Amino acid sequence: MQTRKENNIAAITHLSALGQYIIPLGNLILPLLLWNYNKKESTFIDNNGKQVLNFQFSILLYTIVLLLVIIPIVLFSIFNNINLVAVVENHELILQNLDIGHNINIITVAILALLILASLKVVEFVYILYGTLKASNGEAIKYPLSISFLK
């Protein structure tokens, strides 16, 4: 049975993953610092810190893979249609010769990958809050989609 202090530290470790909205890579740096500083206090804090970091590293990996799908497709689609003619009439930019019809399949893949990425970020946000609540109540959590980088 862990103390209230241990529950609070574990909950703050989960909540610190929201640091990504304040500083770049805050979702990795802040939990890593909190976990590293407090992991010797109890196995509960150690296990929760590992869960948070495994989940955040997994989300980072999935994000990189999805971006490696999205970015080349978007760049290919743009540069494949480089014969655009831009005309300015009445202070409006008009693009002529824009033909995406022959790239619609590959653009659909990029849109699907973008939707998966957006869904992944929503799931990440919800599970960070869920993990925070579970840790504050002294319960263990195993994040879904999490690869065990730290054991």
C-alpha positions in Angstrom: 0.0 0.0 0.0 1.5 3.3 -1.1 1.2 6.6 0.7 -0.8 9.6 -0.5 2.5 11.3 -1.4 3.5 8.4 -3.7 0.1 8.5 -5.4 0.5 12.3 -5.9 4.0 12.0 -7.3 2.8 9.2 -9.7 -0.2 11.3 -10.8 2.0 14.3 -11.4 4.3 12.2 -13.5 1.4 11.1 -15.7 0.1 14.7 -15.9 3.6 16.1 -16.8 3.2 14.4 -20.2 0.9 17.3 -21.0 4.1 19.4 -21.0 4.2 18.9 -24.7 1.7 21.7 -25.0 4.1 24.1 -23.3 7.6 23.0 -24.4 8.7 20.9 -27.3 9.3 17.3 -26.2 7.9 18.2 -22.8 5.9 15.0 -22.9 9.3 13.1 -22.6 11.5 15.5 -20.7 9.2 16.3 -17.8 8.1 12.7 -17.0 11.7 11.5 -17.4 13.0 14.1 -14.9 10.2 13.4 -12.4 10.6 9.6 -12.7 14.4 9.7 -12.5 14.3 11.9 -9.4 11.6 9.9 -7.6 11.9 6.3 -8.8 13.9 5.1 -5.8 11.1 6.2 -3.4 8.8 3.4 -4.2 8.1 0.7 -6.8 4.7 2.4 -7.5 6.3 5.6 -8.6 8.9 3.6 -10.6 6.3 1.5 -12.4 4.1 4.5 -13.2 7.0 6.5 -14.5 8.0 3.6 -16.8 4.4 3.3 -18.0 4.2 7.1 -18.8 7.6 7.0 -20.6 6.8 3.8 -22.6 3.5 5.3 -23.7 5.1 8.6 -24.7 8.0 6.9 -26.6 5.4 4.7 -28.4 3.3 7.7 -29.4 6.5 9.5 -30.6 7.4 6.4 -32.7 3.9 6.2 -34.2 3.9 9.9 -34.9 7.2 9.7 -36.7 6.0 6.7 -38.8 2.8 8.5 -39.8 4.7 11.7 -40.7 7.0 9.6 -42.8 3.9 8.6 -44.7 2.2 11.9 -44.9 5.1 14.3 -45.7 6.5 12.5 -48.8 3.0 12.1 -50.2 2.1 15.7 -49.8 5.4 16.8 -51.3 5.0 14.4 -54.2 1.6 15.7 -54.9 2.7 19.3 -54.8 5.8 18.8 -57.0 3.9 16.6 -59.4 1.6 19.5 -60.0 4.4 22.0 -60.4 3.0 23.3 -63.7 0.7 25.5 -61.9 0.0 28.9 -63.3 -0.6 31.6 -60.7 -2.5 34.7 -61.8 -3.3 37.7 -59.7 -6.5 39.4 -60.6 -8.1 42.0 -58.5 -5.8 41.3 -55.6 -6.7 37.6 -55.6 -4.4 34.7 -56.3 -5.9 32.3 -58.9 -4.3 28.9 -59.5 -4.7 27.4 -62.9 -3.8 24.0 -64.2 -4.2 22.4 -60.7 -4.9 18.7 -61.4 -5.0 16.4 -58.5 -7.2 13.8 -60.1 -4.4 11.5 -61.1 -3.0 11.6 -57.5 -6.3 11.1 -55.7 -5.4 7.6 -54.4 -2.1 8.6 -52.9 -3.7 11.8 -51.4 -6.4 9.6 -49.8 -3.7 7.6 -48.1 -2.1 10.9 -46.8 -5.5 12.1 -45.5 -6.2 8.7 -43.8 -2.7 8.9 -42.1 -3.5 12.4 -41.0 -6.8 11.3 -39.5 -5.1 8.4 -37.7 -2.5 10.9 -36.4 -5.2 13.2 -35.1 -7.0 10.3 -33.5 -3.8 9.1 -31.9 -3.2 12.5 -30.3 -6.8 12.6 -28.9 -6.3 9.1 -27.5 -3.0 10.2 -26.0 -4.6 13.2 -24.3 -7.5 11.1 -22.9 -5.2 8.4 -21.6 -2.9 10.9 -19.9 -5.8 12.1 -17.9 -7.0 8.6 -17.3 -3.6 7.5 -16.0 -3.4 10.6 -13.8 -6.7 9.7 -12.2 -5.8 6.0 -11.7 -2.4 6.9 -10.2 -3.9 9.5 -7.8 -6.2 6.7 -6.6 -3.3 4.3 -6.1 -4.2 2.0 -9.0 -1.8 0.7 -11.6 -2.3 1.4 -15.3 -1.1 -0.2 -18.5 -1.4 2.1 -21.4 -2.8 0.7 -24.7 -0.6 0.8 -27.8 2.4 1.0 -25.5 5.7 -0.7 -26.4 7.8 -1.7 -23.4 11.0 0.2 -24.0 11.7 0.4 -20.2 11.0 -2.7 -18.2 
